[in-house]
């Protein structure tokens, strides 16, 4: 084996199994995060990935992720996402949908299901400042935002 191949053996692809996910990370009330891809176990410096769950009929506390971009993939259930300075906007995503959350956007995940746990995979554009929990009161009735693609508007 040449030296380049030997390097890729130890510094190449990493598999992170569920038993290796780490819950000892910043949390938000109502949401349980697990870190999978982080500097400590992969060497990643520009990307963070993990999972989160929200129990049936539960909602998270309002929060944002600093200057990081966040992508959420809904594995199971429906998420009602509220966002804005007073959580005045709302949209729903279901299993198979992706959600993009820009930097600094205050948001809250709500699981409207009476009996199904919401399960999601998330990825962020960095390792630092992952969660900033906020003490804000949301509006009583947020504006429903319906996403319609360019072909169907």
VEXNU-322565 format. One record per residue (C-alpha): y, x, z; residue in three letters. Coordinates in steps of 0.001 Angstrom, whole numbers, padded with zeros to 6 digits, always signed. Each point is the difference from the previous one (the first is absolute). Layout:
REM VEXNU-322565
YXZala
...
***
This chain:
REM VEXNU-322565
+000000+000000+000000unk
+003375+001474-000970unk
+002899+000135+002476unk
+001803-002917-001642unk
-003063-002230+000384unk
-000452+001097+003600unk
+003612-000944+000744unk
-000432-003480-001488unk
-003098-000517+002113unk
+002049+000260+003216unk
+003453-001022-001266unk
-000979-002721-002471unk
-000924-003648+000356unk
-000323-001479+003491unk
-001997-003054+001026unk
+001301-001793+003098unk
-002523-002443+001439unk
+000970-003012+002170unk
-001297+001728+003136unk
+002619+002702-000583unk
+002991-002385-000225unk
+002529+000613+002768unk
+001607-002780+002064unk
+002048+002480+002029unk
+003054-000538-002223unk
+003233-001999+000197unk
-000788-003709+000297unk
+001987-003215-000400unk
-000645-003014+002243unk
-002411-002426-001698unk
-001323+002553-002498unk
-002776+002558+000449unk
+000364+003135-002159unk
-002620+002645-000666unk
+000902+003294-001699unk
-002444+001341-002574unk
+001880+002577-002097unk
+002352+002144+002062unk
+000920+003658+000309unk
-002319+000623+002937unk
-003215-000987-001765unk
+000736+000653-003685unk
+002972+002338-000238unk
+001999-002714-001812unk
+003741+000616+000206unk
+001538-002538-002401unk
-002241-003012+000549unk
-001365-002054+002902unk
-002617-002756-000302unk
-001840-002314+002327unk
-000866-003597+000772unk
+001404-002787+002102unk
-001163-003343+001304unk
+001834-003066+001310unk
-001991-002586+001929unk
-000094-003682-001029unk
+003200-001929+000805unk
+001760+003239+001027unk
+003129+001796-001162unk
+001268+003521+000364unk
+003219+001090+001599unk
+002809+000779-002441unk
+000015+003649-001095unk
+000786+002420-002816unk
-001335+003375-001126unk
+003124+002118-000274unk
+000465+001786-003299unk
-003635-000493-001007unk
-001197-002239-002811unk
-002990-002162+000943unk
-002674-001635-002137unk
-002275-002648+001531unk
-003178-001282-001650unk
-001316-003283+001417unk
-003779+000275+000451unk
-000694-003278+001774unk
+002083-003034+000873unk
+003598-000957-000712unk
+003090+001774+001277unk
+003315-001758+000339unk
+002555+002804-000174unk
+003527-000504+001338unk
+002733+002546-000597unk
+003749+000559+000206unk
+002556+000669+002738unk
-001000-003293+001669unk
-003386-000416-001726unk
+001708-002558-002194unk
-002290+000399-003025unk
-003684-000891-000218unk
-002836+000357-002523unk
-003791-000263+000148unk
-002633+002368-001329unk
-003746-000596-000088unk
-003151+002087-000315unk
+000298+002250-003052unk
+003821+000130+000053unk
+002106+003119+000496unk
+003279-000022+001956unk
+002735+002629-000326unk
+002353+000516+002966unk
+003005+002248-000725unk
+001424+002424+002584unk
+001867-001452+003017unk
-000810-003660-000810unk
-000506-001971+003239unk
-003155-002066-000387unk
-002668-001963+001832unk
-003575-000920-000962unk
-001280-003462+000944unk
-003602-001179-000244unk
+000197-003774-000555unk
-003794-000490+000031unk
-001399-001992+002916unk
-003242+002002+000024unk
+000034+002984-002397unk
+001061+003546+000922unk
+002461+001567-002454unk
-001228+003401-001208unk
+002103+002395-002071unk
+000035+003567-001286unk
+003305+001841+000002unk
+001435+003200-001379unk
+003332+001641+000765unk
+001980+002721-001723unk
+000044+002377+002968unk
-001302+000927+003426unk
+003057-000192+002272unk
+001784-002970+001602unk
-002668-002474-000931unk
+001136-002961+002145unk
+003292-001120+001485unk
-000477-003211+001995unk
+003095-002239+000008unk
+001405-002512+002450unk
+001365-002657-002357unk
-000214-003770-000028unk
-001104-001531-003276unk
+001641-003035-001557unk
-001605-003376+000665unk
-000760-000749-003664unk
-000172+002966-002382unk
+000654-000339-003722unk
-003263-000135-001952unk
-000053+002645-002745unk
-002453-000661-002815unk
-000860+003020-002134unk
-000270-000896-003667unk
-000744+002678-002535unk
+002171+000524-003093unk
-002483-001820-002252unk
+000055-003260+001968unk
+003587-000521+001139unk
***
